[in-house]
Amino acid sequence: MTLSADFPHRETVLRLAPILCVDRNEPFDPIRIGVTVFEQTALSPSFDRTVVVDPEHTALVVEYAVYWDYDIQHLYDLEHVWIYVGHDGRIRSCEVSFHGRYMVGLMRDHSNMTEDGRTKVYVQPGKHAMAAMEELFRLLPNVESCCLEEAGKDGLLEPEMFRGTFKTGPADDALSERILRTFAFQPSFEYVPAELSDDIFVSWKELRGEIPVRMNALLASYA
């Protein structure tokens, strides 16, 4: 799977894709990144928010919905990065998801922007919440325990948009907890760029269809 050659603004989507900096001991890799391009203000198809496009300053907004099969505390994980592209084709702002909310993902001094004009985003160990600075994760009281003794405690996550497509009952939660406990790890708090090939990027519509298939296959493989 990959973005089709005629996907809107494909070159911009790939050129300005965020650099995801993950913990050196992170046990999980992102599986797929579902892309939506906004040329005008509209509701996000995958996150509970309105993406605002200010035509005076912004040409478009690219939403990157980053999917993992695993979060250290539950199966299924979807996080987001929003890149605001100016009329000059460069990044003018960035936002990132953080435990169900979102916040600015670009430092005021642009210190997490690379020389080639991309945004470097830090990914919370095991949990995959996003932030512009790694130190933010150290303020979370359970940043280590969630990866150790609390691994798997939330079972199988099935959000409303997928309701009824892969979760069948409490047994799925118990199975998910057993699976995730085997991945418990000690975060290093040293961050390295995740390797993202071009074929990890697909349209959100494609990813939306793939997720239930993946989750059902994953659960069946452990049953």
C-alpha positions in Angstrom: 0.0 0.0 0.0 1.1 3.5 -0.7 -0.3 6.9 -1.6 -1.5 6.9 -5.2 0.4 9.0 -7.7 -2.7 11.3 -8.1 -3.2 11.8 -4.3 -3.7 15.5 -3.7 -0.5 17.3 -2.8 1.4 14.0 -2.7 4.8 15.6 -3.0 4.1 18.0 -0.2 2.7 15.2 2.0 5.9 13.2 1.7 8.3 16.1 1.8 6.9 17.7 5.0 6.1 14.4 6.8 7.1 14.7 10.5 10.2 13.0 11.9 9.0 10.8 14.7 11.6 10.4 17.4 11.0 7.2 19.4 12.6 5.8 22.5 15.6 3.6 21.8 14.0 0.8 23.7 10.5 1.3 22.1 9.2 -2.2 21.2 6.6 -1.1 18.6 6.9 0.3 15.2 4.2 2.5 13.5 2.4 0.4 11.0 0.7 2.9 8.7 0.1 6.6 8.4 -3.3 7.7 7.1 -3.2 11.0 5.3 -6.0 13.6 4.9 -5.3 17.0 3.2 -7.5 20.0 4.1 -7.7 22.9 1.8 -10.5 24.5 3.8 -11.8 24.2 7.4 -13.5 20.9 8.1 -13.9 18.2 10.7 -11.2 15.7 11.0 -12.3 12.2 9.9 -10.2 10.4 12.6 -9.9 12.8 15.6 -12.5 14.7 17.5 -11.7 18.2 16.3 -12.1 20.8 13.6 -9.1 21.5 11.5 -9.0 25.2 10.7 -7.5 26.5 7.5 -6.9 30.2 7.6 -6.6 31.1 3.9 -4.7 34.3 4.6 -1.7 32.4 6.0 -2.3 28.7 5.2 -2.4 27.0 1.9 -3.4 23.6 3.3 -3.2 21.4 6.4 -1.9 17.8 6.2 -3.2 15.4 8.9 -1.0 12.4 9.5 -2.9 9.7 11.5 -0.2 7.4 12.8 -1.4 3.9 13.5 0.2 1.3 15.8 -1.2 -2.2 16.5 0.1 -1.8 20.0 0.2 0.7 22.8 2.0 -0.7 25.8 -1.3 -0.5 27.8 -3.8 -1.5 25.1 -4.1 -3.0 21.6 -4.9 -0.4 18.9 -3.3 3.0 18.9 -3.9 6.1 16.7 -2.0 9.3 17.2 -1.9 12.4 15.0 0.3 15.2 13.7 -1.1 18.2 11.8 1.2 20.2 9.6 0.1 23.7 8.5 1.7 24.6 5.2 2.1 28.2 4.1 1.6 29.6 0.6 5.4 29.4 0.2 5.3 25.6 0.6 7.0 25.7 4.0 5.7 24.6 7.4 4.2 27.5 9.4 2.8 25.6 12.3 2.3 22.1 13.7 0.0 20.4 16.2 0.2 17.0 17.8 -2.1 14.7 19.7 -1.5 14.1 23.4 -3.7 11.6 25.3 -6.9 12.5 23.6 -6.2 16.2 23.3 -3.9 18.2 21.0 -1.3 20.9 21.4 1.3 22.9 19.5 4.0 20.7 18.1 6.5 23.3 17.0 8.7 25.1 19.5 8.5 28.9 19.4 12.1 29.2 18.4 11.6 26.4 15.8 14.4 24.4 17.5 12.6 21.2 16.6 12.6 22.0 12.9 15.3 20.4 10.8 17.5 22.1 8.2 15.4 20.6 5.4 12.3 22.2 6.8 10.6 19.2 8.6 9.3 19.1 12.1 10.9 16.7 14.7 8.3 15.3 17.0 9.0 13.2 20.1 6.9 10.1 20.8 6.2 9.0 24.4 7.8 5.7 25.2 5.2 2.9 24.8 2.2 5.3 24.7 3.0 7.3 21.6 1.6 10.6 22.6 3.4 13.4 20.7 5.3 16.4 21.9 7.6 19.1 20.6 10.1 18.5 23.5 11.1 15.2 25.1 11.2 16.6 28.6 7.5 16.9 28.7 7.1 13.2 29.1 9.2 13.3 32.3 6.4 15.3 33.9 4.0 12.4 33.6 4.0 10.5 37.0 3.6 7.1 35.3 5.9 7.6 32.3 7.9 4.6 33.4 5.4 2.5 35.3 3.0 2.4 32.3 5.7 0.6 30.4 6.4 -1.8 33.3 4.0 -3.0 35.9 1.0 -1.2 34.3 1.6 -2.8 30.8 -1.6 -4.2 29.3 -4.0 -2.8 31.9 -6.4 -1.3 29.4 -6.9 -4.4 27.3 -8.3 -3.9 23.8 -9.2 -0.4 22.8 -12.0 -0.1 20.3 -13.0 3.6 19.6 -16.5 4.6 18.6 -15.7 4.8 14.9 -14.8 1.1 14.9 -17.5 0.0 17.3 -18.4 -3.6 16.7 -15.8 -4.4 14.2 -13.1 -6.3 16.2 -13.9 -6.4 19.9 -16.2 -9.2 21.0 -16.2 -9.1 24.8 -14.1 -9.1 28.0 -12.1 -12.1 26.8 -10.4 -9.8 24.3 -9.3 -7.5 27.1 -7.8 -10.4 29.0 -6.0 -11.7 25.9 -4.7 -8.2 25.1 -3.4 -7.7 28.6 -1.5 -11.1 28.4 0.0 -10.1 25.1 1.1 -6.7 26.2 2.7 -7.8 29.4 5.3 -9.7 27.3 6.4 -6.3 25.8 7.0 -4.5 29.1 10.2 -2.5 28.9 12.3 0.2 30.7 12.3 3.4 28.7 15.8 4.7 27.9 14.6 8.3 27.3 17.1 8.4 24.4 15.3 9.2 21.2 16.1 8.1 17.6 14.2 8.8 14.4 11.7 6.1 13.4 12.4 4.6 10.0 9.4 5.6 7.8 9.4 4.4 4.2 7.2 6.1 1.6 4.9 3.0 1.4 3.9 3.5 5.1 1.8 6.5 3.9 -1.8 5.8 2.6 -5.0 7.7 2.4 -7.0 7.8 5.7 -9.8 6.0 3.8 -7.5 3.1 3.1 -6.2 3.0 6.7 -9.8 3.2 8.0 -10.6 0.1 6.1 -7.4 -1.8 7.0 -7.5 -1.3 10.8 -10.4 -3.7 11.6 -8.8 -6.3 9.3 -5.5 -6.0 11.0 -7.0 -6.1 14.5 -9.1 -9.2 13.8 -6.0 -11.0 12.3 -3.9 -10.0 15.3 -6.3 -11.2 17.9 -6.8 -14.5 15.9 -3.0 -15.0 15.8 -2.8 -15.0 19.6 -6.0 -16.9 20.4 
